[in-house]
Amino acid sequence: MKKPLSIDIQKELFTEARTVHAFKQHDISDERIQELYELFKWAPTAFNAQPGRYVFIRSDAAKERLLPALSPGNVPQVKSASLTVIVAFDTLFYEHLPVLYPAVDAKPFFEGKPAVTEVAGLRNSSLQGAFLIMAVRSLGFDCGAMSGFDPAKVNAEFFTDGRYKANFLLNIGVADPAGIYARGPRLAFDDVVQII
């Protein structure tokens, strides 16, 4: 068994980490974005399929393209964030399986089966997005995930060929304390866990 991470690191990643709704002005370089990817790319996915695709929106012009798809209450979050990431998935991710998962010919499990591909793409890109959140926190940044947007509008604006589909949005930056709300309660262990 490996040694557990220190309590301080656990706090930073889990118990003291917060969803952030407003950010201070802070630039995040291309190099830092690459550093994030080099961490979160190790997320587990079925058949190592890695269906997640990511658009890191940094410029004001790109943010303006995103704003019409947002719920009104989410506009200030995106405007203040250093980056907003569209976490999407590739509906044809199985094309890469011969290289990514050579142990088994897994491509036939998905090819020509859009309902199966949609579920696998959404589920596994969600896992990858969760790893992105942890990578953001591990590099000292703050973030806030959002589902308050119109995916059809995002897809029409950013994924015009229809191959990629938006899953969720993630704002990244340095927290403005005004954008950290009181922590909500969590369900108790006995309410959600069974050991059988």
Disulfide bonds with the S-S distance in Angstrom:
none
